[in-house]
Amino acid sequence: MNNKNNSRRSGKKPFSILNFLIVFLSIVLAFSIIISIHILRDVESVSYDQEQYLYYRLSDGEYASLAERWYENGLGNENNPQVKNVLDYYAVGRYFEKAFLANAWEKAGNTAKAQKLRAQMEELEPQMGQFAAEKQKIEMFFEQ
């Protein structure tokens, strides 16, 4: 009888180690899945939130904030997929910035710098894509 009890006890040890191993690996797998979902959700939401933010700034005519975002996120990151989706927004912001500076230089009497900026504005026009109509709004803004 004693031998049967000993064999049962020794039989439980490998089973306990396997149980521990299964539980441990299950926990590791669960954490890996949770972290992966969190990372994927963050990547998608950043892109959507950024585009939505830029859309609202454009809709409100806050072109300067589009230029600001260009310097924060877009400059040097043109090949980033998230930035590629919003390059036309950034082009509007940069167009506004150039128009603002050109207007300031014209008022200061430095037409050479103003003409240089106007040439840069013309280069930005095709990059504005679907928002090309904003060009007229920006020009009207500075005519007032």
NORPEHU-V417427 format. One record per residue. N is the residue number from 0. PSI is psi as a letter, one per 40 degrees, with the letter a starting at -180 (NA if undefined). Layout:
n: [N:N]
psi: [PSI:PSI]
This chain:
n: [0:1:2:3:4:5:6:7:8:9:10:11:12:13:14:15:16:17:18:19:20:21:22:23:24:25:26:27:28:29:30:31:32:33:34:35:36:37:38:39:40:41:42:43:44:45:46:47:48:49:50:51:52:53:54:55:56:57:58:59:60:61:62:63:64:65:66:67:68:69:70:71:72:73:74:75:76:77:78:79:80:81:82:83:84:85:86:87:88:89:90:91:92:93:94:95:96:97:98:99:100:101:102:103:104:105:106:107:108:109:110:111:112:113:114:115:116:117:118:119:120:121:122:123:124:125:126:127:128:129:130:131:132:133:134:135:136:137:138:139:140:141:142:143]
psi: [d:d:d:d:d:d:d:d:d:d:d:d:d:d:d:d:d:d:d:d:d:d:d:d:d:d:d:d:d:d:d:d:d:d:d:d:d:d:d:d:d:d:d:d:d:d:d:d:d:d:d:d:d:d:d:d:d:d:d:e:f:g:d:d:d:d:d:d:d:d:d:d:d:d:h:e:f:d:e:h:d:d:d:d:d:e:d:d:d:d:d:d:d:d:d:d:d:d:d:d:d:d:d:d:d:d:d:e:e:g:d:d:d:d:d:d:d:d:d:d:d:d:d:d:d:d:e:e:b:e:f:d:e:e:d:d:d:d:d:d:d:e:e:NA]
